[in-house]
Amino acid sequence: MAEDEFLRLLALFSRGNADEAEDKTIRISGINNNAPYDEKDILSYLGHEQYHMETTVYSGTMTFMVDGRPWELEVPTEENEATYIIIYDIGKEEPRLVMFNKSLLLE
C-alpha cells in the first residue's frame, strides 16, 4: 500500500500544474507512556488537493482530526515511536486520510 500511494502521488505531480492553497491543521490525540496527549500539527499542501506530513506514532489507538472529521489508527506495539507518513487527499468525493510507516518506502 505504501508504495502504491507514493507512486500515485508521483503520477499526479508528474502532470504539473500544481495549484496553491493554505496548509491545514491536524489534531492528533492518543496515549503515550500511559498519559493522554492532544496536539496540533500542520498538514503541508502539496498541490492537486493533496496534503502531507510525517509524525511519530505511539502504540494503541490514535485519532487524527482534519476538517472536523476523525480518523483512527491502531498502532501495533512493535511500531511504537515509528515515523508515519500521513497523506490527506481531498481530490475525491470523499476525503481520505492515508497513514503508513515510513520504513515501508525504504524497503
MOMOGI-V994898 format. One record per backbone hydrogen bond with DSSP energy under -0.5 kcal/mol. CO is the residue of the C=O (numbers start at 1). NH is the residue of the N-H. Records with the same first field share a line. If there is no record, write none. Layout:
# MOMOGI-V994898
CO: NH / NH
This chain:
# MOMOGI-V994898
1: 5
2: 6
3: 7
4: 8
5: 9
6: 10
7: 11
8: 12
9: 13
10: 14
11: 15
12: 15
13: 16
24: 43
25: 67
26: 28 / 41
27: 65
28: 39
29: 63
30: 37
32: 35
35: 32
37: 30
39: 28
41: 26
42: 44
43: 24
44: 52
47: 50
49: 90
50: 46 / 47
51: 88
52: 44
53: 86
55: 84
57: 81
60: 75
62: 73
63: 29 / 65
64: 66 / 71
65: 27
66: 69
69: 66
71: 64
73: 62 / 75
74: 76
75: 60
76: 79
77: 80
79: 82
82: 57 / 84
83: 102
84: 55
85: 100
86: 53
87: 89 / 98
88: 51 / 90
89: 96
93: 95
96: 89 / 98
98: 87
100: 85
101: 104
102: 105 / 106
103: 106
